[in-house]
């Protein structure tokens, strides 16, 4: 099998990941774990996706947090 199949992000869209994190943590706790304004001020999936797609360091934090909840 290819390495990508071992990747926990394989086949997941950023929107799917964000929706799962919001369901798991809620916006307030998500903002506590990842301190970015799009999670703190009038958060929405649409505005957060726009920011995350344009901001690689923030996207990495979201992906890393997602992987951490999968491992627990």
N, C-alpha and C positions, 0 to 999 in steps of 0.2 A: 504494500500500500504506500501511497505517497505521503510525504511529510505533512502536507496540508490537512490531511484527515486527522492528524493528531492535534492540530491547532484548535483550541476551544472556540476561536472566533470564526472558524471555517463555516461558511454558509449563513452567517449571521449578518444582518444589515445593522448599520448604526442605529436606525430607528427601532429595530427589534431590541437591541441591547438597551437603549435608553428607556423604552417602555417597560422592560423587565426591571431595570433599576428603580424607576419611579414606583412601580407596583411593590417592589420589595422594601424600599426605604421611605417613599414619599418625597416630595420636593424639599421639605425642610431638612430632613436627615441627609438627603443627597447633597444639599448645599453645605452641610456640616462636613461631610467626607471630602467633597471636592468644592473648594471655595472659589466659585466663579459666579459672576453676577447673573448670568442667564438662569441659574438655578435659584437665585435669591429674590430677584425683583420681577414680579409678574411672570413666573415661569410658564412656559408652554413647550410642548414637544417640538412644534414647528420652529420657534425662535431658537431653541437650544440646538436643534439639528443644524440650523444655518451657521451658528457660531462654531459648533464642534467641527463641521466640515471645513471651515476656514482656519481652524486653529489646531495644528497638529499636537501640541503639548497637552491641550485640554482633552482632545480625543483620546490620547494615550492614557490619561488618567481615568477616563470613563471606561475604556477597555480593560485596564488593569483592575479596577474595582469590580467589574463584571466577572473577570476571571477569578478574583478572590472569593466571590460568593459562590461560584461554581465549585471551588475546591473545598468549601466548608460544608 
